[in-house]
Amino acid sequence: MSTVLIVAPVVIANWSVISAAVAAGVAAAGFTTVAHTAARVGQELQSDRAMTREEIDIPDSEILEGAAATGETVVAEKDGVRAVFSRDARGALKVCMEGSGVSKSELRRLGEELIGRVTQQYVYHRLVSELAARNVNIIDEQVTADQAVKIRVRSW
Amino acid sequence: MASEEIEIEIGVDGRVTVRTKGIKGEACRDYAAAVAKIIGRIETSEPTAELYETPDVVRRVIDIHNRR
């Protein structure tokens, strides 16, 4: 028996931390990261008007201002579907999903799966680094059958 | 004394469940809240029987008093 809290993650970090979480998260979902600059991605998006697109905002997210945050993207692809992660005008993280022969609802489903994976990676790394900074002893880590990450720590 | 632990489960959707085990009294809520503060905001909280159990340190004080 125990006290149980359900926590909604808040993703706030600079671009380098978030892009690392994005790279790890998309890889966990079977996507391949493709390096692009913002200008080149913009040109590609305009040239292929047959693509279906769906844009998804990541709630409770903020990319801290900095030179690296402006215009930077992380692009990942899998089975003809492309995901472009970037910082929107309000400073939040967003993902633009696109693919040909794929419905908007399917793009949204894939996008939300990616967002979940990215958030999982961000939370895991933030938690582990904060616990280490507080000298908290991690007893055990494991990945469950449903891909959840479980961390056990001793009380401090 | 049972081992005092905090278990943190991070789902594939990013949502986090924090469970305390073996921590009695209000301390269980404090530990869980401290972990939750690192990650984000608490959505739901389910106190269980251990929250209302007397922490061991209080029981020891009573024992000393009764021996006198």
Backbone of each chain as ProteinMPNN parsed JSONL, in Angstrom:
{"seq_chain_A": "MSTVLIVAPVVIANWSVISAAVAAGVAAAGFTTVAHTAARVGQELQSDRAMTREEIDIPDSEILEGAAATGETVVAEKDGVRAVFSRDARGALKVCMEGSGVSKSELRRLGEELIGRVTQQYVYHRLVSELAARNVNIIDEQVTADQAVKIRVRSW", "coords_chain_A": {"N_chain_A": [[0.846, -1.196, 0.0], [0.409, 2.389, -0.554], [1.09, 5.928, -0.928], [-0.2, 7.588, -3.694], [0.544, 9.537, -6.453], [-0.537, 11.181, -9.37], [1.134, 12.685, -11.957], [1.301, 15.416, -14.145], [3.536, 16.053, -16.679], [5.727, 18.886, -17.019], [7.338, 20.49, -19.488], [10.135, 22.218, -19.603], [12.867, 23.751, -20.824], [16.114, 24.445, -22.279], [16.887, 24.624, -25.83], [18.827, 22.728, -26.535], [18.629, 20.703, -24.631], [15.984, 19.897, -25.001], [15.999, 19.142, -27.697], [17.653, 16.95, -27.548], [16.052, 15.218, -26.053], [13.995, 14.922, -27.873], [15.325, 13.64, -30.009], [15.992, 11.199, -28.773], [13.467, 10.288, -28.057], [12.049, 10.022, -30.527], [13.579, 8.076, -31.703], [13.051, 5.938, -30.038], [10.513, 5.418, -30.84], [10.877, 4.313, -33.258], [11.525, 5.987, -35.335], [13.725, 7.717, -37.614], [16.197, 10.1, -37.125], [16.715, 12.972, -39.076], [18.981, 15.314, -40.167], [18.333, 18.727, -40.563], [18.362, 22.159, -41.672], [16.483, 25.056, -40.722], [15.727, 26.643, -42.93], [15.937, 24.967, -45.154], [14.074, 22.979, -44.574], [11.75, 24.451, -44.716], [11.593, 25.05, -47.436], [11.238, 22.484, -48.523], [8.766, 21.75, -47.506], [7.062, 23.512, -48.812], [7.308, 22.677, -51.455], [6.014, 20.228, -51.827], [2.962, 19.795, -52.25], [1.121, 17.745, -52.181], [1.203, 16.41, -49.869], [-0.222, 15.333, -46.78], [-0.887, 17.204, -43.87], [-0.442, 17.743, -40.372], [-0.566, 19.636, -37.523], [0.659, 19.719, -34.248], [0.436, 20.968, -31.021], [2.502, 20.922, -28.142], [1.375, 20.579, -24.996], [1.899, 22.461, -21.965], [4.623, 23.112, -22.314], [7.802, 24.665, -22.763], [10.256, 26.276, -24.512], [13.234, 27.556, -23.644], [14.474, 30.84, -24.237], [17.095, 31.511, -26.551], [20.056, 31.509, -28.574], [20.232, 29.114, -29.949], [17.623, 28.25, -30.063], [16.164, 29.588, -31.975], [14.61, 29.12, -35.0], [15.573, 26.537, -35.22], [15.265, 23.017, -35.865], [14.173, 19.634, -35.315], [14.155, 16.895, -37.309], [12.436, 13.979, -38.156], [11.952, 10.749, -39.619], [9.813, 8.11, -40.811], [8.71, 5.328, -42.539], [7.69, 6.886, -44.689], [6.482, 8.967, -43.392], [6.906, 12.154, -41.987], [8.211, 13.948, -39.238], [8.411, 17.084, -37.823], [9.949, 18.796, -35.406], [9.766, 21.792, -33.585], [10.179, 25.166, -32.295], [7.468, 27.156, -31.405], [5.871, 30.403, -32.051], [5.126, 31.28, -29.56], [6.914, 30.162, -27.933], [6.537, 27.566, -27.203], [6.861, 23.977, -27.554], [6.352, 22.338, -30.636], [5.008, 19.965, -33.014], [5.101, 19.153, -36.41], [3.427, 17.055, -38.412], [3.733, 15.153, -41.375], [2.752, 13.481, -44.401], [2.319, 11.431, -47.32], [-0.62, 9.899, -48.61], [-1.581, 9.31, -46.134], [-3.904, 9.632, -43.527], [-5.239, 12.556, -41.807], [-6.035, 11.979, -39.218], [-4.544, 9.72, -38.636], [-1.986, 10.787, -38.819], [-2.126, 12.524, -36.648], [-2.406, 10.676, -34.58], [0.071, 9.348, -34.72], [1.72, 11.526, -34.223], [1.005, 12.222, -31.611], [1.846, 9.968, -30.285], [4.61, 10.209, -30.646], [5.056, 12.584, -29.237], [4.468, 11.732, -26.671], [6.555, 9.888, -26.237], [8.8, 11.56, -26.447], [8.346, 13.241, -24.296], [8.493, 11.377, -22.252], [11.23, 10.716, -22.364], [12.378, 13.205, -21.766], [11.401, 13.67, -19.142], [12.495, 11.484, -17.785], [15.319, 11.939, -17.988], [15.548, 14.42, -16.735], [14.638, 13.83, -14.201], [16.494, 11.881, -13.299], [18.877, 13.369, -13.319], [18.284, 15.406, -11.474], [17.818, 13.927, -9.147], [20.341, 12.822, -8.774], [21.778, 15.147, -8.269], [20.816, 15.724, -5.778], [21.885, 13.753, -4.306], [20.42, 11.39, -4.09], [19.732, 7.996, -3.699], [19.433, 5.756, -6.302], [17.743, 2.822, -6.48], [16.887, 0.932, -8.308], [16.252, 0.467, -11.824], [14.0, -0.022, -14.467], [12.56, -1.167, -17.585], [9.284, -1.596, -18.439], [6.963, -4.103, -19.731], [5.101, -2.713, -21.211], [6.557, -0.592, -22.076], [6.939, 1.449, -20.235], [8.966, 3.404, -17.975], [10.434, 2.491, -14.993], [11.503, 3.714, -11.926], [13.141, 3.185, -8.898], [13.673, 4.635, -5.785], [15.429, 5.315, -2.712], [14.05, 6.724, 0.235], [14.95, 10.023, 1.35]], "CA_chain_A": [[0.0, 0.0, 0.0], [1.273, 3.556, -0.69], [0.492, 7.161, -1.444], [-0.038, 7.606, -5.143], [0.293, 10.812, -7.134], [-0.426, 11.213, -10.831], [1.758, 13.969, -12.26], [1.378, 15.83, -15.553], [4.86, 16.652, -16.84], [5.897, 20.216, -17.594], [8.62, 20.438, -20.204], [10.742, 23.554, -19.715], [14.32, 23.596, -20.925], [16.649, 25.091, -23.48], [16.726, 23.828, -27.039], [19.743, 21.589, -26.603], [18.057, 19.63, -23.79], [14.754, 19.407, -25.627], [16.32, 18.433, -28.942], [18.182, 15.641, -27.16], [14.89, 14.393, -25.687], [13.292, 14.625, -29.127], [16.091, 12.622, -30.738], [15.857, 9.912, -28.082], [12.064, 9.877, -28.098], [11.651, 9.554, -31.859], [14.282, 6.815, -31.934], [12.316, 4.9, -29.299], [9.294, 5.131, -31.594], [11.242, 3.713, -34.528], [11.803, 7.005, -36.347], [15.131, 8.048, -37.841], [16.423, 11.547, -37.134], [17.376, 13.487, -40.265], [19.419, 16.671, -39.845], [17.967, 19.78, -41.513], [18.29, 23.535, -41.159], [15.122, 25.571, -40.818], [15.462, 27.167, -44.27], [15.776, 23.859, -46.088], [12.807, 22.318, -44.26], [10.684, 25.312, -45.226], [11.52, 24.869, -48.889], [10.699, 21.156, -48.824], [7.349, 21.739, -47.185], [6.328, 24.245, -49.84], [7.379, 22.054, -52.761], [5.24, 19.002, -51.925], [1.625, 20.166, -51.807], [0.248, 16.594, -52.093], [1.353, 15.845, -48.543], [-1.174, 15.666, -45.725], [-0.148, 17.758, -42.734], [-1.166, 17.935, -39.114], [0.314, 20.295, -36.561], [0.238, 19.425, -32.87], [1.161, 21.702, -29.985], [2.78, 20.142, -26.939], [0.915, 21.39, -23.872], [2.809, 22.594, -20.816], [6.019, 23.073, -22.738], [8.413, 25.969, -23.034], [11.668, 26.231, -24.9], [13.815, 28.801, -23.155], [15.074, 31.659, -25.284], [18.53, 31.384, -26.729], [20.402, 31.526, -30.003], [19.987, 27.808, -30.562], [16.197, 27.946, -30.152], [15.526, 30.294, -33.079], [14.673, 28.5, -36.312], [16.118, 25.174, -35.216], [14.281, 21.948, -35.897], [14.613, 18.252, -35.371], [13.291, 16.232, -38.282], [12.538, 12.52, -38.086], [11.132, 10.101, -40.639], [9.574, 6.659, -40.715], [7.681, 4.801, -43.442], [7.092, 7.941, -45.496], [5.914, 10.021, -42.54], [7.95, 13.027, -41.435], [7.857, 14.738, -38.056], [9.311, 18.222, -37.659], [9.807, 19.43, -34.091], [10.328, 23.139, -33.569], [9.663, 26.089, -31.287], [6.506, 28.055, -32.04], [6.045, 31.827, -31.755], [4.907, 31.52, -28.124], [7.989, 29.511, -27.185], [6.198, 26.182, -26.875], [7.333, 22.964, -28.502], [5.292, 21.818, -31.489], [5.459, 19.008, -34.023], [4.319, 19.152, -37.641], [3.485, 15.725, -39.022], [3.288, 15.147, -42.757], [2.962, 12.234, -45.121], [1.379, 11.27, -48.429], [-1.382, 8.67, -48.461], [-1.852, 9.097, -44.717], [-4.982, 10.524, -43.107], [-4.922, 13.506, -40.741], [-6.21, 11.332, -37.907], [-3.397, 8.838, -38.446], [-0.844, 11.662, -38.527], [-2.295, 13.002, -35.268], [-2.12, 9.555, -33.682], [1.529, 9.163, -34.71], [2.313, 12.691, -33.585], [0.787, 12.142, -30.163], [2.743, 8.913, -29.795], [5.957, 10.79, -30.587], [5.082, 13.553, -28.137], [4.552, 10.945, -25.436], [7.914, 9.327, -26.129], [9.725, 12.669, -26.191], [8.102, 13.669, -22.919], [9.042, 10.326, -21.393], [12.689, 10.885, -22.339], [12.692, 14.445, -21.045], [11.122, 13.47, -17.713], [13.475, 10.528, -17.246], [16.638, 12.557, -17.839], [15.445, 15.49, -15.742], [14.507, 13.185, -12.894], [17.759, 11.242, -12.924], [19.89, 14.391, -13.019], [17.913, 16.092, -10.237], [18.031, 13.004, -8.023], [21.799, 12.742, -8.569], [22.209, 16.414, -7.659], [20.407, 15.686, -4.374], [22.506, 12.548, -3.72], [19.405, 10.382, -3.805], [20.188, 6.693, -4.164], [18.509, 5.02, -7.165], [17.899, 1.396, -6.166], [16.599, 0.064, -9.448], [15.581, 1.036, -12.987], [13.618, -1.063, -15.416], [11.57, -0.829, -18.605], [8.233, -2.616, -18.337], [6.509, -4.692, -20.996], [4.397, -1.686, -21.987], [7.533, 0.471, -22.386], [7.063, 2.469, -19.192], [10.238, 3.347, -17.254], [10.191, 2.499, -13.544], [12.694, 4.027, -11.135], [12.9, 3.087, -7.453], [14.69, 5.339, -5.008], [15.247, 5.285, -1.254], [13.675, 8.024, 0.788], [16.133, 10.773, 1.796]], "C_chain_A": [[0.88, 1.244, 0.0], [0.442, 4.783, -0.996], [0.785, 7.212, -2.929], [-0.387, 8.99, -5.684], [0.376, 10.586, -8.63], [0.041, 12.61, -11.192], [1.742, 14.217, -13.761], [2.712, 16.535, -15.756], [4.788, 18.05, -17.44], [7.293, 20.241, -18.199], [9.136, 21.857, -20.379], [12.25, 23.361, -19.73], [14.804, 24.373, -22.135], [16.612, 24.114, -24.646], [17.63, 22.608, -27.051], [19.21, 20.414, -25.775], [16.832, 19.024, -24.477], [15.062, 18.649, -26.912], [16.918, 17.059, -28.639], [17.039, 14.697, -26.779], [14.104, 14.004, -26.932], [14.019, 13.51, -29.884], [15.927, 11.245, -30.094], [14.427, 9.387, -28.186], [11.643, 9.338, -29.453], [12.345, 8.236, -32.188], [13.555, 5.665, -31.236], [11.046, 4.499, -30.037], [9.6, 4.57, -32.982], [11.487, 4.698, -35.661], [13.313, 7.21, -36.459], [15.272, 9.552, -37.897], [17.206, 11.934, -38.373], [17.744, 14.929, -39.973], [19.018, 17.635, -40.949], [18.124, 21.136, -40.861], [16.868, 24.022, -41.378], [14.801, 26.007, -42.245], [15.172, 26.042, -45.244], [14.45, 23.148, -45.849], [11.661, 23.134, -44.835], [10.505, 25.136, -46.721], [10.885, 23.532, -49.242], [9.199, 21.111, -48.565], [6.55, 22.424, -48.293], [6.288, 23.483, -51.154], [6.448, 20.855, -52.896], [3.819, 19.214, -51.407], [0.699, 18.965, -51.695], [0.278, 15.977, -50.706], [0.199, 16.276, -47.639], [-0.384, 16.157, -44.53], [-1.051, 17.898, -41.518], [-0.188, 18.515, -38.109], [-0.235, 20.08, -35.15], [1.092, 20.238, -31.905], [1.371, 20.795, -28.792], [2.396, 20.994, -25.735], [1.961, 21.442, -22.761], [4.264, 22.453, -21.246], [6.513, 24.491, -22.977], [9.873, 25.754, -23.371], [12.262, 27.578, -24.538], [14.538, 29.516, -24.28], [16.566, 31.431, -25.361], [18.812, 31.324, -28.209], [20.039, 30.218, -30.679], [18.512, 27.54, -30.773], [15.575, 28.533, -31.413], [15.723, 29.55, -34.382], [15.199, 27.083, -36.337], [14.994, 24.161, -35.23], [14.97, 20.611, -35.686], [13.619, 17.55, -36.285], [13.529, 14.731, -38.193], [11.585, 11.911, -39.099], [10.972, 8.61, -40.376], [8.456, 6.294, -41.679], [6.946, 5.906, -44.193], [6.419, 9.043, -44.695], [7.056, 10.827, -41.948], [7.397, 13.819, -40.261], [8.889, 15.836, -37.895], [9.011, 18.886, -36.324], [10.458, 20.798, -34.131], [9.689, 23.954, -32.447], [8.684, 27.028, -31.971], [6.707, 29.497, -31.55], [5.882, 32.132, -30.261], [6.011, 30.895, -27.283], [7.694, 28.083, -26.798], [6.759, 25.238, -27.945], [6.14, 22.498, -29.349], [5.886, 20.8, -32.458], [4.509, 19.098, -35.215], [4.52, 17.792, -38.29], [3.059, 15.846, -40.475], [3.6, 13.814, -43.413], [1.972, 12.177, -46.276], [0.682, 9.925, -48.281], [-1.682, 8.323, -47.015], [-2.923, 10.091, -44.281], [-4.505, 11.461, -41.999], [-5.025, 12.845, -39.369], [-5.047, 10.393, -37.612], [-2.14, 9.656, -38.133], [-0.929, 12.168, -37.082], [-1.955, 11.89, -34.282], [-0.609, 9.33, -33.567], [2.222, 10.321, -33.984], [2.171, 12.633, -32.071], [1.636, 11.035, -29.547], [4.164, 9.456, -29.658], [6.079, 11.771, -29.419], [5.202, 12.82, -26.806], [5.953, 10.412, -25.201], [8.938, 10.417, -25.792], [9.576, 13.129, -24.744], [8.667, 12.647, -21.942], [10.557, 10.485, -21.251], [13.085, 12.124, -21.538], [12.527, 14.241, -19.535], [12.167, 12.552, -17.097], [14.819, 11.218, -16.99], [16.623, 13.675, -16.804], [15.42, 14.893, -14.335], [15.843, 12.606, -12.432], [18.803, 12.293, -12.56], [19.562, 15.124, -11.721], [18.142, 15.205, -9.014], [19.526, 12.879, -7.727], [22.309, 14.002, -7.877], [21.866, 16.452, -6.169], [20.966, 14.463, -3.649], [21.475, 11.509, -3.31], [19.828, 9.071, -4.461], [19.115, 6.01, -5.015], [18.77, 3.526, -6.965], [17.827, 0.569, -7.435], [15.961, 0.871, -10.573], [15.184, -0.12, -13.884], [12.623, -0.511, -16.427], [10.539, -1.954, -18.592], [7.823, -3.114, -19.723], [5.766, -3.67, -21.857], [5.244, -0.435, -22.178], [7.543, 1.627, -21.389], [8.425, 2.303, -18.522], [9.929, 3.448, -15.765], [11.505, 2.738, -12.817], [12.315, 3.901, -9.665], [14.033, 3.786, -6.73], [14.388, 5.171, -3.526], [14.829, 6.673, -0.797], [14.934, 8.699, 1.336], [15.794, 11.742, 2.925]], "O_chain_A": [[2.002, 1.185, 0.504], [-0.751, 4.692, -1.285], [1.897, 6.909, -3.362], [-1.457, 9.536, -5.413], [1.262, 9.876, -9.107], [-0.57, 13.601, -10.792], [2.117, 13.351, -14.551], [2.995, 17.52, -15.074], [3.916, 18.355, -18.253], [8.293, 20.041, -17.509], [8.628, 22.61, -21.21], [12.834, 22.869, -18.764], [14.007, 24.893, -22.916], [16.339, 22.927, -24.469], [17.227, 21.551, -27.536], [19.334, 19.26, -26.184], [16.668, 17.805, -24.527], [14.445, 17.618, -27.183], [16.708, 16.111, -29.395], [17.056, 13.52, -27.138], [13.605, 12.883, -27.031], [13.395, 12.553, -30.341], [15.745, 10.246, -30.79], [14.207, 8.191, -28.38], [10.96, 8.317, -29.533], [11.776, 7.38, -32.867], [13.456, 4.562, -31.772], [10.558, 3.38, -29.882], [8.692, 4.374, -33.789], [11.639, 4.297, -36.815], [14.069, 6.918, -35.532], [14.546, 10.217, -38.637], [18.225, 11.323, -38.695], [16.879, 15.703, -39.563], [19.315, 17.408, -42.121], [18.032, 21.258, -39.64], [16.13, 23.428, -42.164], [13.693, 25.758, -42.72], [14.264, 26.148, -46.069], [13.773, 22.757, -46.8], [10.709, 22.575, -45.38], [9.378, 25.08, -47.212], [10.076, 23.457, -50.167], [8.452, 20.497, -49.327], [5.474, 21.954, -48.665], [5.324, 23.623, -51.907], [6.114, 20.493, -54.024], [3.505, 18.861, -50.271], [-0.407, 19.106, -51.172], [-0.539, 15.109, -50.399], [-0.29, 17.403, -47.711], [0.666, 15.603, -44.205], [-2.253, 18.139, -41.63], [0.883, 17.956, -37.872], [-1.43, 20.238, -34.899], [2.321, 20.199, -31.966], [0.505, 19.982, -28.468], [3.024, 22.021, -25.479], [2.805, 20.553, -22.65], [5.041, 21.747, -20.602], [5.751, 25.387, -23.341], [10.622, 25.134, -22.616], [11.847, 28.613, -25.058], [15.133, 28.891, -25.157], [17.221, 31.186, -24.347], [17.903, 31.111, -29.011], [19.596, 30.2, -31.828], [18.162, 26.683, -31.584], [14.554, 28.027, -31.88], [16.853, 29.362, -34.832], [15.262, 26.479, -37.408], [13.915, 24.398, -34.686], [16.182, 20.479, -35.855], [12.408, 17.601, -36.069], [14.669, 14.269, -38.158], [10.538, 12.483, -39.402], [11.845, 7.948, -39.813], [7.377, 6.885, -41.638], [5.722, 5.868, -44.318], [5.843, 9.964, -45.275], [8.045, 10.271, -41.47], [6.263, 14.296, -40.291], [10.09, 15.571, -37.837], [7.943, 19.469, -36.137], [11.565, 20.954, -34.646], [8.785, 23.49, -31.752], [9.01, 27.632, -32.993], [7.594, 29.772, -30.742], [6.428, 33.114, -29.758], [6.046, 31.073, -26.066], [8.508, 27.443, -26.132], [7.081, 25.641, -29.063], [5.047, 22.289, -28.823], [7.094, 20.773, -32.693], [3.288, 19.117, -35.058], [5.633, 17.424, -38.666], [2.113, 16.573, -40.779], [4.551, 13.119, -43.055], [0.91, 12.798, -46.221], [1.297, 8.935, -47.882], [-2.002, 7.177, -46.7], [-2.853, 11.269, -44.632], [-3.499, 11.198, -41.339], [-4.22, 13.107, -38.476], [-4.613, 10.282, -36.466], [-1.332, 9.267, -37.29], [0.081, 12.231, -36.381], [-1.296, 12.129, -33.271], [-0.077, 9.145, -32.472], [3.178, 10.122, -33.234], [3.107, 12.955, -31.339], [2.091, 11.159, -28.41], [4.84, 9.19, -28.664], [7.082, 11.781, -28.706], [5.949, 13.241, -25.922], [6.472, 10.48, -24.087], [9.823, 10.218, -24.96], [10.567, 13.375, -24.057], [9.252, 13.013, -20.922], [11.097, 10.399, -20.148], [14.015, 12.085, -20.732], [13.409, 14.597, -18.753], [12.667, 12.82, -16.004], [15.388, 11.094, -15.905], [17.597, 13.851, -16.072], [16.082, 15.378, -13.417], [16.262, 12.827, -11.296], [19.538, 12.12, -11.588], [20.466, 15.434, -10.945], [18.602, 15.676, -7.974], [19.93, 12.834, -6.565], [23.171, 13.93, -7.001], [22.538, 17.127, -5.39], [20.573, 14.17, -2.519], [21.641, 10.827, -2.299], [20.229, 9.043, -5.624], [18.023, 5.717, -4.527], [19.863, 3.03, -7.241], [18.599, -0.372, -7.623], [15.228, 1.828, -10.327], [15.937, -1.081, -14.044], [11.935, 0.477, -16.169], [10.89, -3.127, -18.72], [8.283, -2.605, -20.745], [5.796, -3.748, -23.085], [4.716, 0.652, -22.414], [8.107, 2.682, -21.68], [8.98, 1.204, -18.498], [9.248, 4.374, -15.326], [12.496, 2.05, -13.062], [11.296, 4.439, -9.231], [15.206, 3.56, -7.023], [13.249, 4.92, -3.132], [15.222, 7.677, -1.391], [15.877, 8.019, 1.739], [16.673, 12.45, 3.416]]}, "seq_chain_B": "MASEEIEIEIGVDGRVTVRTKGIKGEACRDYAAAVAKIIGRIETSEPTAELYETPDVVRRVIDIHNRR", "coords_chain_B": {"N_chain_B": [[12.094, -2.873, 10.276], [10.085, -1.785, 7.562], [11.334, -1.269, 4.24], [11.811, 2.05, 3.13], [10.633, 3.502, 0.339], [10.462, 5.173, -2.841], [8.616, 4.932, -5.726], [8.798, 5.612, -9.123], [6.999, 5.884, -11.984], [7.236, 6.257, -15.39], [5.209, 6.748, -17.988], [4.607, 5.73, -21.46], [3.221, 7.733, -22.566], [4.176, 9.903, -21.317], [3.073, 10.623, -18.892], [3.269, 10.569, -15.329], [3.525, 8.412, -12.564], [3.723, 8.498, -9.126], [4.673, 6.637, -6.416], [4.689, 5.962, -2.992], [6.268, 3.767, -0.707], [6.131, 2.055, 2.292], [6.529, 4.301, 3.785], [5.424, 6.063, 6.437], [2.696, 8.093, 7.69], [2.487, 11.714, 7.315], [4.808, 12.166, 5.946], [4.981, 10.545, 3.712], [3.409, 11.768, 1.814], [4.798, 14.13, 1.541], [7.304, 13.326, 0.471], [6.463, 12.246, -1.994], [5.356, 14.527, -3.157], [7.625, 16.117, -3.38], [9.085, 14.792, -5.326], [7.278, 14.995, -7.429], [7.308, 17.725, -7.862], [9.693, 18.133, -9.16], [9.143, 17.197, -11.669], [6.636, 18.124, -12.735], [3.224, 19.06, -12.551], [0.892, 18.164, -9.993], [-1.75, 16.017, -10.683], [-3.669, 14.192, -9.677], [-4.222, 12.868, -6.39], [-3.884, 10.159, -4.275], [-4.428, 9.291, -1.191], [-3.421, 6.641, 0.946], [-3.765, 3.866, 3.237], [-1.327, 3.916, 4.644], [-0.709, 6.598, 4.987], [-2.155, 7.356, 7.148], [-1.084, 5.95, 9.166], [0.745, 5.676, 12.208], [3.851, 7.209, 12.4], [6.966, 5.496, 13.012], [8.695, 6.804, 14.846], [7.085, 8.255, 16.619], [5.729, 6.207, 17.908], [7.808, 5.06, 19.361], [8.375, 7.035, 21.23], [6.077, 6.933, 22.831], [6.34, 4.369, 23.895], [8.592, 4.701, 25.539], [7.558, 6.457, 27.409], [5.58, 4.872, 28.658], [7.087, 3.003, 29.953], [8.039, 4.217, 32.15]], "CA_chain_B": [[11.273, -1.799, 9.687], [9.981, -1.959, 6.116], [12.143, -0.348, 3.46], [11.084, 3.234, 2.704], [10.998, 3.703, -1.051], [9.58, 5.913, -3.744], [8.653, 4.347, -7.068], [8.357, 6.595, -10.123], [6.746, 5.209, -13.255], [7.061, 7.231, -16.477], [4.535, 6.035, -19.06], [4.978, 6.089, -22.838], [2.542, 8.993, -22.889], [4.828, 10.96, -20.554], [2.474, 10.832, -17.572], [4.11, 9.985, -14.284], [2.876, 7.964, -11.326], [4.683, 8.448, -8.022], [4.13, 5.824, -5.32], [5.586, 5.766, -1.848], [6.064, 2.463, -0.078], [6.796, 1.895, 3.575], [6.72, 5.597, 4.448], [4.171, 6.268, 7.164], [2.358, 9.447, 8.089], [2.503, 12.799, 6.325], [6.071, 12.149, 5.192], [4.801, 9.871, 2.418], [2.909, 12.778, 0.883], [5.881, 15.103, 1.324], [8.269, 12.748, -0.464], [5.843, 12.148, -3.322], [5.219, 15.886, -3.685], [8.961, 16.608, -3.733], [9.421, 14.198, -6.629], [6.363, 15.559, -8.417], [7.708, 19.108, -8.138], [10.787, 18.093, -10.136], [8.663, 16.765, -12.979], [5.531, 18.91, -13.288], [2.181, 19.419, -11.604], [0.109, 17.036, -9.512], [-3.113, 15.981, -11.205], [-4.5, 13.535, -8.669], [-3.496, 12.347, -5.236], [-4.687, 9.138, -3.598], [-3.839, 8.85, 0.075], [-3.79, 5.27, 1.305], [-3.753, 3.567, 4.667], [-0.048, 4.247, 5.288], [-0.697, 8.012, 5.333], [-2.784, 7.525, 8.46], [-0.39, 5.145, 10.169], [1.642, 6.461, 13.057], [5.259, 6.965, 12.087], [7.649, 4.724, 14.055], [9.353, 7.64, 15.855], [6.079, 8.603, 17.626], [5.463, 4.99, 18.678], [8.916, 4.838, 20.291], [8.233, 7.993, 22.33], [5.022, 6.411, 23.689], [6.902, 3.218, 24.596], [9.466, 5.195, 26.595], [6.681, 7.05, 28.425], [4.872, 3.812, 29.358], [8.017, 2.234, 30.796], [8.348, 4.97, 33.366]], "C_chain_B": [[11.279, -1.968, 8.174], [10.825, -0.906, 5.421], [11.282, 0.819, 3.003], [11.535, 3.595, 1.311], [9.974, 4.574, -1.753], [9.731, 5.289, -5.12], [8.057, 5.357, -8.043], [8.201, 5.865, -11.444], [6.433, 6.258, -14.318], [6.469, 6.483, -17.673], [4.992, 6.484, -20.449], [4.261, 7.359, -23.29], [3.119, 10.159, -22.09], [4.248, 11.189, -19.167], [3.23, 10.024, -16.532], [3.258, 9.592, -13.079], [3.952, 7.837, -10.266], [4.027, 7.691, -6.872], [5.149, 5.767, -4.202], [5.248, 4.43, -1.204], [6.821, 2.419, 1.231], [7.037, 3.193, 4.31], [5.404, 5.973, 5.121], [3.944, 7.745, 7.464], [2.46, 10.439, 6.943], [3.758, 12.79, 5.469], [5.888, 11.51, 3.817], [4.315, 10.877, 1.384], [3.995, 13.792, 0.559], [6.905, 14.587, 0.325], [7.693, 12.712, -1.877], [5.731, 13.527, -3.958], [6.573, 16.451, -4.114], [9.394, 16.058, -5.088], [8.56, 14.823, -7.717], [6.778, 16.969, -8.814], [8.839, 19.172, -9.161], [10.222, 17.954, -11.544], [7.621, 17.707, -13.559], [4.51, 19.256, -12.223], [1.31, 18.197, -11.263], [-1.302, 17.124, -10.079], [-4.063, 15.338, -10.211], [-3.623, 12.98, -7.566], [-4.404, 11.35, -4.528], [-4.0, 8.729, -2.302], [-4.303, 7.436, 0.396], [-3.565, 5.044, 2.796], [-2.47, 4.009, 5.358], [0.007, 5.714, 5.705], [-1.2, 8.218, 6.749], [-2.132, 6.679, 9.542], [0.569, 6.025, 10.95], [3.08, 6.166, 12.681], [5.971, 6.308, 13.252], [8.217, 5.606, 15.159], [8.367, 8.012, 16.953], [5.803, 7.395, 18.503], [6.553, 4.767, 19.708], [8.814, 5.781, 21.48], [7.198, 7.478, 23.312], [5.558, 5.249, 24.515], [7.779, 3.674, 25.756], [8.615, 5.742, 27.738], [6.042, 5.956, 29.263], [5.799, 3.02, 30.277], [8.292, 2.933, 32.116], [7.358, 4.678, 34.462]], "O_chain_B": [[12.313, -2.253, 7.57], [11.012, 0.199, 5.93], [10.158, 0.621, 2.543], [12.694, 3.959, 1.109], [8.82, 4.699, -1.343], [10.845, 5.136, -5.621], [6.966, 5.886, -7.826], [9.16, 5.294, -11.962], [5.497, 7.045, -14.177], [7.154, 5.674, -18.299], [5.678, 7.496, -20.589], [4.651, 7.983, -24.277], [2.612, 11.278, -22.173], [4.86, 11.874, -18.347], [3.757, 8.947, -16.813], [2.388, 10.344, -12.64], [4.963, 7.164, -10.466], [2.948, 8.065, -6.411], [6.336, 5.548, -4.443], [4.089, 4.02, -1.163], [8.016, 2.711, 1.277], [7.685, 3.196, 5.357], [4.392, 6.177, 4.451], [4.883, 8.54, 7.486], [2.513, 10.065, 5.771], [3.763, 13.353, 4.374], [6.564, 11.89, 2.861], [4.742, 10.854, 0.23], [4.095, 14.259, -0.575], [7.33, 15.321, -0.568], [8.358, 13.101, -2.837], [5.978, 13.686, -5.153], [6.657, 17.181, -5.101], [9.995, 16.768, -5.894], [9.052, 15.143, -8.799], [6.618, 17.365, -9.968], [8.943, 20.128, -9.929], [10.756, 18.524, -12.495], [7.695, 18.061, -14.735], [4.865, 19.691, -11.128], [1.037, 17.339, -12.103], [-1.965, 18.156, -9.977], [-5.136, 15.872, -9.933], [-2.45, 12.666, -7.772], [-5.555, 11.659, -4.219], [-3.085, 7.905, -2.319], [-5.455, 7.083, 0.142], [-3.206, 5.973, 3.52], [-2.5, 4.429, 6.515], [0.691, 6.052, 6.672], [-0.752, 9.116, 7.462], [-2.567, 6.686, 10.694], [1.128, 6.987, 10.424], [3.49, 5.005, 12.645], [5.598, 6.553, 14.399], [8.221, 5.19, 16.318], [8.759, 8.083, 18.118], [5.658, 7.535, 19.717], [6.264, 4.33, 20.821], [9.123, 5.397, 22.608], [7.409, 7.572, 24.522], [5.264, 5.15, 25.706], [7.718, 3.096, 26.841], [8.924, 5.512, 28.907], [5.966, 6.098, 30.483], [5.351, 2.436, 31.264], [8.726, 2.307, 33.083], [7.47, 5.23, 35.557]]}, "name": "protein", "num_of_chains": 2, "seq": "MSTVLIVAPVVIANWSVISAAVAAGVAAAGFTTVAHTAARVGQELQSDRAMTREEIDIPDSEILEGAAATGETVVAEKDGVRAVFSRDARGALKVCMEGSGVSKSELRRLGEELIGRVTQQYVYHRLVSELAARNVNIIDEQVTADQAVKIRVRSWMASEEIEIEIGVDGRVTVRTKGIKGEACRDYAAAVAKIIGRIETSEPTAELYETPDVVRRVIDIHNRR"}
